[in-house]
């Protein structure tokens, strides 16, 4: 099925790990990269050996390596080595992100810059490095992982700003490269309660704090990386070759459940009855 390889940034832990495995299952040779040292507000790290082992045991063509998405040299190396290994890149998934909480007043300028470097500069560098390859090979697919925070959320000033930027950048690239047959789309995990390096980092690694109170999805559970991977695999497929400049919400609405009322318990219904 593969018409080339797929590169996944932040693809070695959490949601990104599941996305990488799902794309490999779909038949794409995958290059997944990330950092082994946990970044600010995240527990993601020390994950590459385990991912390599799982891919090998399942017979998946998945190459996991360490690289920094904010480094132009690292990004160039990832793109060049992927082309050398597989001949052609079919798509990229810009998933790497960090998300420290904070308002404008209590966010240190250095942290603000770091968030923008990972969440916006990273997708910019990845896209800039691979688009010429897409153009010379008849097209390609870019999928950016956004967030409902991209429309603004309390105590997420920097993170929300970066994810709003992702939405705007995706639309701009879709328009700029329409005639190059480069498709650019955004997927958004929604519903809360998502288990990822970032979400675990925000609760001190206590997974029990992620589920309670989450709206979840219409499936009756929270979103997983496999759910995202399914949507991304479709966007990468020939069935989606006419789709660009769109946002697919994988969860519940563009604001991660903010427009869905919390489910009332039977105890609450009786006490209010």
Order of alpha helices (4+ residues) and beta strands (2+ residues): beta-alpha-beta-alpha-beta-alpha-beta-alpha-alpha-beta-alpha-beta-alpha-alpha-alpha-beta-alpha
